[in-house]
Amino acid sequence: MSTSSRSFHVMLTLMASYLPSQLYADPLAEYERCIWERLQDADNNMRVGELRRYCLDRPDPLSLQTGGVDEALPPVSEKSVSLVEKRISAEKETRSNPFVLLPHKQNYLLLATYNDKPNYEVYNVPESEFDRLEMKFQLSFKMPVVEGLFGSHIDLYGAYTNLSFWQAYNKDVSSPFRETVHEPEMFLVIPNDWSLLGWRNVLQQYGAVHQSNGQGGFRSRSWNRLYANFIFEKGDFLVGVKPWYRLPEDNDDNPDIDDFLGRYELSGIYKKESQTFSMLLRNLFDGDSRKTMQLDWSFPIHGRWRGYLQYFNGYGESMIDYDAKSHRVGFGLQLTDWL
């Protein structure tokens, strides 16, 4: 080693020995590494705030106050990262991949569900041909249509959800699909950051949705809505407030659907480590005993496989049954979760 190289090495060693231990510690290096790695994959729409929050809300070293060399960095905590922002960041990493479909709502397969109040009358068949035990599954995905609309942070998405009820175990009538609900929609996603009573509004959505069972005649069911969805977050809890307005139709298959499905939807999610508990509520204050509730619990099994339990009690589980009360419990597998 040359004399100049040896002197430079000694100088670095001396400098390191005099640096404050807090600034020479691993957390700062981890923060800088996180920032650097995220910058490599970030698109032009990623904001500095999103970048910081993704890296566990560490302060930017350049913005640290020089109040004293012994000032320690705040502890790294996974809870300081917004659950919604974590999902948005994960979606941004994969949405440009042509081999990946972004999940929209939950994707699941309930291998067995039991409904103690099947609506067999609408099918004009004897009750004996109806099986209370059936499979239920949902496939839901979305695609970005326009990113950074008008140069802003607003994105436009298109989405499609398929919900099916399959009499898979009813061999006597050739195991038919009893009902399939189609739900295409277009919506705007607007990141937000304001608080109300300690709850942070992290996201707003505004969209238009069509929902139909794709049938004709007296079994035809459909409606069109404009909706807003306000998502609030606090710690491990997430709350969604989703009011809507039904668009009038000339040939209305179900003019009273608002009376049963209501004009708003409340949802809540609690994330406990790798488990997710969620609840959906409708028609809480209609005064006609048409309250609807759905409870969900998902939990890890192995690798990407997750167990899933669902309980439903109320109206509007499917379009054909919008005005008939369902009481169902089922278990199966969840492919993608809310968060």
N, C-alpha and C positions, 0 to 999 in steps of 0.2 A: 504494500500500500504506500503510495507517495506521501510526502510530508503534507502537501495541501489537502489531500483526501483525509489523512488522519486528523488533521486540525479541524476540518469540517465536521467529521464524525464526533469529535470531542465536544465541539460547540453545540451540536444538536442534543447530545446527551445532557449537557449542562442546562440547556434551555428547558428540556423536558422535566428535569429535576426541580426547576423553579416554577413551572406552570402550576396553577391551582389544580388540585386533584379532581375537582368537579368538571373542569373543562377538558381534562385529559382522560376522562373516564369513558367507558364503552358506550353509555347511553347517547352521548353526543355523536360519536362515530356511527352508531346505529341510525340515528336520525338523519345524518347526512347521507348515509348509504341508501336509506329509504327514499329520500328526496331524489337522489340521482337515478335510482332504478325506476321510479315513477315517471320522471321526466323523459325517459327513453321511450315509454309507451303512451305518454299523454297526447291527446289531440289538442287542437287549437281552442277548444271550448272549455278545457279544464281551468278552473279558477285557482288562484293561489290558496284561497281558504280551503277548498276541497283537498288540495295537495297536502296542506298542513294537517288537516283533520285525519286524512288517511294514514299519515305517519304517526298515529297515536297522539295527536294534538300536542306534540312537542313544540316549544317556541322556536322560532327561527333564530339561530345563533347571532345573526347580524342585528337582530332587533332586541337582544338582551340588554337590560339596563346595566350600567356600570356602577351600580351602587356599592359594590364590594366584591373582592375576588373570592370570598367564601360563599357567595350566593349559589345555592344548589339548584339544579334543574328540577322541575316537578316530576314526581314519580310517573313512570309509564304505566298506563292503565288501559285495558281493553275497553272498559266501560266509557272512556272519554270519546270513543269513536261512535258516531251515529250509526245505528243499524241500517237506516235507509241509505245513507251515503256509502256505507260499505257495499250494499247491493248495487247501487248505481256505479260505483267504481269497478265492481266485478263485471257488470254488464258491458261497460265501456271497453274492457279488455277483450271481450269475445264477440261483440256485435258486428265487427268487421270481418269476422271469420265466416266464409260462405258455407261451412259445414256445421254451423251451430245455430240452433233456433233459441231465441231468448224466451224464457218462460214468462207468462203474463200472470194469470191466476195460478192456483195450485194445480199440479198435475198428479193424479192419483188413480189407483185401481182398487176399489173395494171388492174383494173376492166374494164376500157374502154380506148381504144386508137383509134385515127383516123388517117388513112394514106391516103393522097390525091393522092398518086401515087402508087397504088398497082401493083405489077408485075404479072398480071394474065396470060400473054401470055405463060410463062414457064409451066403452068399447062395444056395448050391446052384445055381450057374451055372458054365459052363465058364470057365477062366482066359482064354480068347481074347476073351470079352466084357468083360473088365475092362481099364480104361485106367489105366496107372500115372501118367499126367499128369492132374491135376484142379485145380479151383479150391477154395480154402478161405477162408472169411470168418467173422468174429465181430462181432456187434452186442451191446453191453452198456451198460445204462443203470441209473440208480438215482433214487429220489425220496425226499425226507424225509417221513416219516409223522408223527413227533412231534419237534419241536425243543425242547430244554431240558426233557427228561423229568423230571418231579417237581421242577421248579425248579432242576435241576442243569445242568451243561455237557454232559450225555449226550444224543445224538440217536439216534432210531430211524429206520432206513432200510429201504425195500423195494427190491429190485433184480431184474433179469432179464437173462440172458445167453443168446444164441443162437449156437451154433457149427455151421456147415454145411460139408459136403464135397460138391462138385458136379462130376459127370463132364461138365463143360461141353463138352469137346472130343470126347466119345465119341458121334458122330453115329449110329453103327450101332445103338445101343440108345436113341435119342431123348434123349440127354444127361440122364439122371436125377439127382436128388439122392440120392447114395448113403447119406448119414447126416445127421441133424440132431439136435443135442443141446440140450435145453431145461433151463435152470437158474434157477428162481426161488429167492429167498432173502430172509430178514429178518435184520437185524443191528443191533447197538448200536455206536455210535462213541464212544469215550471218549478225549478228549485227555489226554495224560500228560506227565510231565516228571521222569524219574529216569534215572540213568546206571549202566551196568554196563561196567567195564573200558574206559571212554572212549567207549562207545556210548550215545547218548541214546535212551531209549524215548519216542518222541513220540506214539505212538498205539496204542490197543488196540481190537480188534473182537471181539465175541462174537455168534455167529449160528447160524441153522438154515438148511440148504440142501437142496433136492430136486434131483436130477439124473436125467434120463430121456431116452431117445431116442423116446418117444412111440409105440412100436410094440407089437404084440401077438404072442402065440404064442411060438415059439422064438427070435424076434429081439427080444423085449422085454428091455430093460436099464434098471434104475433102482436108486437107493439114496438114503437119507436120512441126514444127518449133523448133529451139533452140532459147532461149531468155535470155536476162539479164534485170534486172529492178533495177534502182537506185532511191532510195526514199530520197528526201531532205525535211527538215523541218525548218521552221522559224516562231516562234510564233504560231499563229493560222492557218498558211498556210502549205500545204503539196504539193510537186511537185514530180511527177514520170516521169522518162525518161526510156522508154522501147524499145530498138531496138531488132530486131530478124533476124534470118537467116532461110530461108525456105529450108528444106531438099528436094533434087530432088527425083522424083518418075518415075518409068518406065511407069506405066499406069496412066497418069495424067488426072484427071477429069476436072481440071480448071487451065490450064497452065498460064493464065494471071491474076491470083488472086492477085499477088503482085502489079500489075498496079492499082488495085482498092482499096485494103486494105493497100497498102504501105509496108514499111519496118521498121516502128517504130510507137510508140504511145506516146503521151504526155498527162498527166493527172494532174489535179489540184484540191485540196480540200481546202475549207475554213470552219473552224469550228467556229460558232458563238453561244456560250453557248450550247443550246440543238438543234440548227439547223445546218444542213450540206448542203453546196453548193458545187457541184462538176462539173467538165468539162473534156471532153475527146476530143482530137484532133488527126486526122490522115491526111496524105498526104497534108501537108501545102505547100510544095515547089515542087510538082511534075510537075506543069505547064500545066496540062491537065484538070483543073477544076474538080478534083475529091476529093476536100476537104471534110472532114467528121467532124461533130461536134455533141456531145451529152451533154446536160445540165441537171442537176439533182438538185432537192431541196427536202429535207426531214425535217420534223418538228414533234414535239410531238403532240399527240391527247389526249390520256389518258393511263396512265400506260405504258406498253410496246408497245402500238399501236402508230405507226407513220404514218403520211400522206406522200404521195410521188407524186411528179410531175416530168415527164420526157419529154424532147424534143430531137428529133433526126432528123438530116438533113445530108444526105450523102449516102455513099456506105458501104456495109458489115454489115448491121444490122442483117441479117441472112445469112446463107450459100447459100440458094437458090436464094437470091437476091444480091449476092456479086457484080454483074456487073450492077445492076439496082438501080437507086437513089430512096431512101425512104425519105419521109417527114412526120414525125409522132409526135403527141403529145398525152400524156396519163396521167391519174391520178389513184391513188389507194393507196395501203398500203405497207409499207416497214417493213419487218420482222427483218432484221439486216442491220446495216449501215457499212460504211467503218471503222469508228472510233467510 
